[in-house]
Amino acid sequence: MRQITQKTADAFLNRRPMTLGNTSVKVGYLAYQDKTSLVNESTLYLHGNEIANFNFIGRGLWFTLAGWNTPTTRERLNGLFQTLNLTCKVRQIKGEAYIQTPTELVKIDANKSYVIGGGKNTSLSIVKDFQNTEAIDTPAGWVTPEEVEEFSKKTW
């Protein structure tokens, strides 16, 4: 893992804003963003494009390639997944983007957003999560297919 990836993934996990080169982490606060409140979320940016977001109170980890299926985008996301102890990674096979778990390989659209459920069964349930077939049990609560669909409409 590149040093910039490790440092920004650690900042993301520890809810610390930082910028290193082309990658930055921003955090959101509750209560009018007065920065005296509890940090609510971390967002990872690459070249100004939001590629990952985790809401610590609400609903879990969201990610996208933001239309850029590049080695750097995949490396930043995979570094983040590794730091969060997730057993999945983004790959490219014959020019197409995929998410790989220990048991499955699923093609993903580089322009769409996806959610990872988290918890001890992530590697077994991640494909169902992407297919929005059932609610996702995250450390912070449940995500319903409707919430996934609503997030997928978000403009990056």
C-alpha positions as CSV (number, residue, x, y, z in Angstrom):
1,M,0.0,0.0,0.0
2,R,1.3,3.5,-0.9
3,Q,2.2,5.7,2.0
4,I,-0.3,8.4,0.9
5,T,-3.0,5.8,0.9
6,Q,-2.2,4.4,4.3
7,K,-2.0,7.9,5.9
8,T,-5.3,9.0,4.4
9,A,-7.1,5.7,5.2
10,D,-5.9,6.1,8.8
11,A,-7.2,9.7,8.9
12,F,-10.5,8.5,7.4
13,L,-10.8,5.8,10.1
14,N,-9.8,8.1,12.9
15,R,-12.0,11.0,11.7
16,R,-9.2,13.5,11.1
17,P,-9.3,15.9,8.2
18,M,-6.1,16.0,6.1
19,T,-4.8,16.6,2.6
20,L,-1.8,14.8,1.1
21,G,-1.1,15.5,-2.6
22,N,-4.2,14.5,-4.7
23,T,-6.0,12.8,-1.8
24,S,-7.9,14.4,1.1
25,V,-10.1,13.4,4.0
26,K,-12.9,15.7,5.2
27,V,-15.0,15.2,8.2
28,G,-18.6,16.3,9.0
29,Y,-19.8,17.4,12.4
30,L,-23.2,17.3,14.1
31,A,-24.9,20.5,15.3
32,Y,-24.1,23.3,12.8
33,Q,-20.6,22.1,12.0
34,D,-19.3,24.1,15.0
35,K,-16.4,21.6,15.3
36,T,-17.1,21.2,19.0
37,S,-19.6,18.4,18.3
38,L,-19.0,14.7,17.7
39,V,-17.6,13.9,14.2
40,N,-20.5,12.3,12.3
41,E,-18.8,11.2,9.0
42,S,-15.6,10.9,7.1
43,T,-15.3,11.5,3.3
44,L,-12.4,10.5,1.1
45,Y,-11.6,12.5,-2.0
46,L,-9.3,11.9,-4.9
47,H,-8.6,14.8,-7.3
48,G,-11.6,16.5,-5.7
49,N,-14.0,13.6,-6.5
50,E,-15.8,12.0,-3.5
51,I,-14.9,8.3,-3.7
52,A,-15.9,7.1,-0.2
53,N,-18.0,8.2,2.7
54,F,-18.7,6.6,6.1
55,N,-21.4,7.9,8.4
56,F,-20.5,6.8,11.9
57,I,-23.9,7.4,13.4
58,G,-26.1,6.5,10.4
59,R,-25.7,3.9,7.8
60,G,-22.3,2.6,6.8
61,L,-19.6,2.8,4.1
62,W,-20.4,4.1,0.6
63,F,-18.0,4.1,-2.3
64,T,-17.7,4.9,-6.0
65,L,-15.0,5.0,-8.6
66,A,-16.6,8.4,-9.5
67,G,-16.4,7.5,-13.2
68,W,-12.6,6.9,-13.0
69,N,-11.7,3.3,-13.1
70,T,-8.0,4.1,-12.7
71,P,-5.2,2.3,-10.8
72,T,-5.0,5.2,-8.3
73,T,-8.7,5.2,-7.6
74,R,-8.8,1.5,-7.1
75,E,-5.6,1.6,-4.9
76,R,-7.1,4.3,-2.6
77,L,-10.3,2.3,-2.2
78,N,-8.5,-1.0,-1.6
79,G,-6.3,0.7,0.9
80,L,-9.3,2.0,2.7
81,F,-11.0,-1.4,2.6
82,Q,-7.8,-3.0,4.0
83,T,-7.6,-0.4,6.8
84,L,-11.2,-1.1,7.7
85,N,-10.5,-4.8,7.8
86,L,-13.0,-5.5,4.9
87,T,-12.4,-8.7,2.9
88,C,-13.1,-7.2,-0.5
89,K,-11.2,-5.3,-3.1
90,V,-11.9,-3.4,-6.4
91,R,-10.2,-4.9,-9.4
92,Q,-10.0,-4.4,-13.2
93,I,-10.4,-7.3,-15.6
94,K,-10.2,-6.6,-19.3
95,G,-11.0,-2.9,-18.7
96,E,-14.0,-3.6,-16.5
97,A,-14.4,-2.8,-12.8
98,Y,-15.2,-5.6,-10.4
99,I,-15.6,-6.0,-6.6
100,Q,-14.0,-9.2,-5.3
101,T,-14.7,-11.0,-2.1
102,P,-13.2,-14.3,-0.9
103,T,-16.1,-16.2,-2.6
104,E,-17.4,-14.0,-5.4
105,L,-16.5,-11.6,-8.2
106,V,-19.1,-9.0,-9.2
107,K,-19.0,-6.5,-12.1
108,I,-19.6,-2.9,-11.0
109,D,-20.3,0.3,-12.8
110,A,-17.5,2.9,-12.4
111,N,-20.2,5.7,-12.5
112,K,-22.4,4.2,-9.7
113,S,-22.3,4.3,-5.9
114,Y,-22.2,1.2,-3.8
115,V,-22.6,0.3,-0.1
116,I,-20.7,-2.1,2.0
117,G,-22.5,-3.5,4.9
118,G,-19.7,-4.1,7.3
119,G,-19.6,-6.4,10.3
120,K,-18.2,-10.0,10.5
121,N,-20.2,-11.3,7.6
122,T,-19.2,-8.7,5.0
123,S,-17.4,-11.1,2.7
124,L,-20.4,-13.3,2.6
125,S,-23.1,-10.7,2.1
126,I,-21.4,-8.0,0.0
127,V,-22.8,-9.2,-3.3
128,K,-26.4,-9.2,-2.0
129,D,-25.7,-5.8,-0.6
130,F,-24.8,-4.5,-4.1
131,Q,-27.9,-6.2,-5.6
132,N,-30.1,-4.4,-3.0
133,T,-32.0,-7.6,-2.2
134,E,-32.1,-7.2,1.5
135,A,-31.3,-4.9,4.3
136,I,-27.7,-4.6,5.3
137,D,-26.6,-5.0,9.0
138,T,-23.9,-2.4,9.6
139,P,-22.1,-1.6,12.8
140,A,-24.2,1.6,13.0
141,G,-27.6,0.1,12.1
142,W,-29.6,-1.2,9.2
143,V,-29.5,0.0,5.6
144,T,-32.6,-0.7,3.5
145,P,-32.7,-1.2,-0.3
146,E,-34.6,2.1,-0.5
147,E,-31.8,4.0,1.2
148,V,-29.3,2.4,-1.1
149,E,-31.4,3.4,-4.1
150,E,-31.7,7.0,-2.7
151,F,-28.0,7.2,-2.2
152,S,-27.3,5.9,-5.7
153,K,-29.1,8.9,-7.1
154,K,-26.7,11.2,-5.3
155,T,-24.8,13.5,-7.6
156,W,-21.1,13.1,-7.1
